[in-house]
Amino acid sequence: MNYGMRCHDICPKGDIDTVLDAVRDNRINQIQLALGKSIAGYDFNYGHYSPGFGRMIRQKLDERGIHVAILGCYINPANPDEGKRREAVRKFIEHLKYAKAIGADMVGTETGRYDPDFKVVPYTYTEGCYQLLLKSMREIVAAAEKLGVIVGVEAVHDHTLYCPELMRRFLEDIDSPNVEAILDPVNLISAENYPNQDQVIDNAFKLYGDKITMVHVKDFVLKDGEPEFAHVGDGLFHYEPLMRNLKAQKPFITMLLENSGKDRYHSDVEYLQKIYDQV
């Protein structure tokens, strides 16, 4: 396994040298980098990219031995506000250029909700919302294919792609070698399906395991019947089915810890690796 974590979980937002020094000093060599969440003093919205700026970031990463596994650009591609949706698509396409310049494996996003304020609404689960997602992603993927960059798409139980079956349909509809799946198994677990979480994870690998190329990992507890974040090993998530599938199908895949921290990252990795070794 290759392990890493989100850059903005390692240290507060700051200038690029301070942030990347913190990553290096904590002996973390793979990160998910959300530019706007980690680097201060620059506007990462559409229209501010230049190859020179991208090369500068790449040089600073290389000097510290840091690799960007996922360049995070978490937009709402199903936003019913057409202006905001178009703005998000433009921003994502520009992040594809950053990814190419800095050598990131992919640019990642979740698939959004049919609400301008990102609230959970019933229409998110409809065919109409799915078609709006496809409209956004087809434009993004067309740009990704021209630039030679991978788009990583993550399913979440209360977003447009809310289950493994719909993720499989989406991958078939998009039909592009430039689209891969980010698997966050806890994000597929809902209040309804958590007793069958092993089956949910096995089903994800059965339906689109061939397209899973990056993994997020965390844990969950139940609060008022709903799943809520917990640190690795502190909740109800069953890691064995995940590790068994990864070991069989995806050795050396990158696993990025969410909401870990520099004080517990390395012990979290030891915990996960022990399970991986035993399955």
C-alpha positions in Angstrom: 0.0 0.0 0.0 1.0 3.6 -0.6 -0.3 6.0 2.1 -0.8 9.7 2.3 -3.3 12.3 3.6 -5.0 15.5 2.7 -2.7 18.4 2.8 -5.2 20.7 4.7 -5.3 18.1 7.5 -1.6 18.4 8.1 -1.4 22.1 8.7 -3.4 25.3 8.5 -3.6 27.2 5.2 -0.4 29.3 4.6 2.2 30.2 2.1 3.3 27.4 -0.2 6.8 26.9 1.4 5.4 26.7 4.9 2.7 24.2 4.0 5.0 21.9 2.0 7.7 22.1 4.7 5.1 20.8 7.1 4.2 17.9 4.8 7.9 17.0 4.5 8.7 17.4 8.2 5.9 15.0 9.1 7.4 12.4 6.7 4.4 12.3 4.4 5.3 11.9 0.7 1.8 11.6 -0.9 -1.0 14.1 -0.5 -4.3 15.2 -1.7 -3.9 18.9 -2.5 -6.8 21.2 -2.6 -5.0 24.4 -3.7 -7.6 26.8 -2.3 -7.7 25.1 1.1 -4.0 24.9 1.6 -2.2 27.7 -0.2 -2.7 31.3 0.8 -2.0 34.4 -1.3 -3.3 33.2 -4.7 -6.6 33.1 -6.4 -7.2 29.5 -7.7 -10.5 30.3 -9.4 -10.9 30.3 -13.2 -8.6 32.6 -15.1 -5.5 32.8 -12.9 -3.5 29.7 -14.1 -0.2 30.0 -15.9 2.3 27.3 -16.8 5.0 29.2 -15.0 3.0 29.1 -11.7 2.3 25.4 -12.2 6.0 24.7 -12.8 6.8 26.6 -9.6 4.5 24.4 -7.6 6.0 21.3 -9.2 9.6 22.4 -8.4 8.7 23.0 -4.7 7.0 19.6 -4.5 10.0 17.8 -6.1 12.5 19.6 -3.8 10.7 18.0 -0.8 10.0 14.6 -2.3 6.2 15.1 -2.3 3.8 13.7 -4.8 0.2 14.9 -5.4 -1.9 11.8 -5.7 -5.2 13.8 -6.1 -5.5 17.4 -6.9 -8.8 18.2 -5.2 -11.3 20.4 -7.0 -14.6 19.5 -5.3 -17.2 21.2 -7.3 -21.0 20.7 -7.6 -21.5 19.5 -11.2 -25.2 19.1 -10.6 -25.9 22.7 -9.4 -29.3 23.8 -10.7 -28.0 27.4 -10.8 -26.7 27.4 -14.4 -24.3 30.2 -13.9 -22.7 28.6 -10.9 -22.6 25.2 -12.6 -20.8 26.7 -15.6 -18.4 28.5 -13.3 -17.6 25.2 -11.5 -16.9 23.4 -14.8 -14.5 26.1 -15.9 -12.7 26.0 -12.6 -12.3 22.2 -12.8 -11.0 22.3 -16.4 -8.4 24.9 -15.3 -7.4 22.5 -12.5 -6.7 19.9 -15.2 -3.9 22.2 -16.4 -2.5 22.6 -12.8 -2.5 18.8 -12.6 -0.6 18.4 -15.8 2.0 21.0 -14.7 2.6 19.6 -11.2 2.4 15.9 -12.1 -0.7 15.0 -10.1 -2.2 11.5 -10.7 -5.7 13.0 -11.2 -8.1 15.8 -10.4 -10.8 14.6 -8.1 -14.4 15.6 -7.4 -17.6 14.3 -5.9 -20.7 14.4 -8.0 -22.8 17.0 -6.2 -26.4 17.7 -5.3 -29.3 19.4 -7.1 -29.2 22.4 -4.8 -27.4 25.7 -5.1 -26.5 25.6 -1.4 -25.5 21.9 -1.5 -28.4 20.8 0.7 -29.7 17.2 0.6 -32.8 17.3 -1.6 -34.9 14.5 -3.1 -34.3 15.6 -6.7 -30.6 14.7 -6.4 -31.6 11.1 -6.8 -33.6 11.5 -10.0 -32.8 10.9 -13.7 -32.9 14.6 -14.3 -30.1 15.3 -11.9 -28.1 12.4 -13.3 -28.4 13.9 -16.8 -27.3 17.3 -15.5 -24.2 15.6 -14.0 -23.5 13.9 -17.3 -23.7 17.3 -19.1 -21.1 18.8 -16.8 -18.8 15.8 -16.8 -18.9 15.3 -20.6 -17.5 18.8 -21.0 -14.9 18.2 -18.3 -13.9 14.8 -19.7 -13.5 16.2 -23.3 -11.0 18.7 -21.9 -9.2 16.0 -19.9 -8.8 13.8 -23.0 -7.2 16.7 -24.9 -4.9 17.5 -22.0 -4.0 13.9 -21.2 -5.2 14.2 -17.6 -7.3 11.8 -15.4 -10.5 12.8 -13.8 -11.3 11.1 -10.5 -14.9 10.7 -9.6 -16.1 9.8 -6.1 -19.5 8.4 -5.3 -21.3 9.4 -2.0 -24.5 8.0 -0.6 -26.3 11.4 -0.6 -24.9 12.8 -3.8 -25.9 12.3 -7.5 -23.9 9.1 -7.8 -25.2 7.6 -4.6 -24.6 3.8 -5.0 -22.2 1.4 -6.8 -24.8 0.6 -9.4 -25.1 4.2 -10.5 -21.4 4.7 -10.5 -21.1 1.7 -12.9 -23.8 3.3 -15.2 -21.9 6.6 -15.1 -18.6 5.0 -16.1 -20.3 3.2 -19.0 -22.1 6.4 -20.1 -19.0 8.5 -20.0 -16.9 5.7 -21.6 -13.5 7.3 -21.3 -10.1 6.0 -20.3 -9.5 9.4 -18.7 -12.1 8.8 -16.0 -11.3 6.7 -13.0 -13.0 6.1 -9.6 -12.0 7.4 -6.2 -13.4 4.9 -3.6 -14.3 6.3 -0.2 -16.1 3.3 1.2 -17.4 5.1 4.2 -19.1 7.6 1.9 -21.1 4.8 0.4 -22.5 3.9 3.8 -25.8 5.3 4.8 -28.2 5.0 7.8 -30.1 2.3 5.7 -27.3 0.1 4.5 -24.7 0.2 7.2 -25.6 -3.2 8.6 -24.7 -4.6 5.2 -21.6 -2.5 4.7 -19.5 -5.6 3.7 -21.8 -6.3 0.8 -21.8 -2.6 -0.2 -18.0 -2.6 -0.5 -17.8 -6.0 -2.2 -20.4 -4.7 -4.7 -18.4 -1.6 -5.5 -15.4 -3.8 -6.4 -17.6 -6.2 -8.4 -19.2 -3.4 -10.4 -16.3 -1.0 -10.9 -13.3 -2.3 -9.2 -11.5 -2.2 -12.6 -11.8 1.6 -12.5 -10.9 2.2 -8.8 -7.4 3.8 -8.8 -7.4 5.8 -5.5 -8.9 5.3 -2.1 -10.0 7.6 0.8 -10.2 6.1 4.2 -11.7 7.1 7.5 -14.2 5.6 10.0 -17.7 6.3 11.1 -20.0 6.2 14.1 -23.8 6.5 14.3 -25.2 9.7 15.8 -29.0 9.9 16.0 -29.0 7.0 13.5 -26.9 8.7 10.9 -23.3 8.0 10.0 -20.8 10.6 11.3 -17.0 10.8 10.9 -14.7 9.0 13.2 -10.9 8.5 13.1 -9.4 5.3 11.7 -10.1 2.4 14.0 -12.4 4.4 16.3 -15.7 3.5 14.7 -17.9 0.9 13.1 -16.3 0.5 9.7 -15.2 -3.0 8.7 -11.7 -2.6 7.1 -11.2 -6.3 6.2 -13.5 -6.4 3.1 -11.9 -3.3 1.8 -8.3 -4.5 2.3 -9.1 -8.0 1.0 -10.4 -6.5 -2.3 -7.5 -4.1 -2.6 -5.0 -6.9 -2.0 -6.6 -9.0 -4.6 -7.2 -6.3 -7.3 -5.2 -3.2 -6.5 -1.8 -3.8 -4.9 0.2 -0.6 -4.2 -2.8 1.6 -4.7 -2.6 5.0 -2.9 -4.8 5.3 0.2 -5.3 8.8 1.5 -6.4 9.3 5.1 -9.1 11.9 5.8 -9.3 14.0 8.9 -6.2 12.3 10.3 -3.5 14.6 11.7 0.2 14.8 12.1 -0.1 13.6 15.7 -1.8 10.3 14.6 -1.1 9.8 10.9 1.7 7.3 11.3 -0.1 5.2 13.9 -3.2 5.2 11.7 -1.0 3.9 8.8 0.4 1.1 11.1 -3.2 0.1 12.0 -4.3 -0.1 8.4 -1.2 -1.9 7.2 -1.6 -4.5 9.9 -5.1 -5.3 8.7 -3.9 -5.4 5.1 -1.1 -7.8 6.0 -3.5 -10.1 7.8 -6.3 -10.5 5.3 
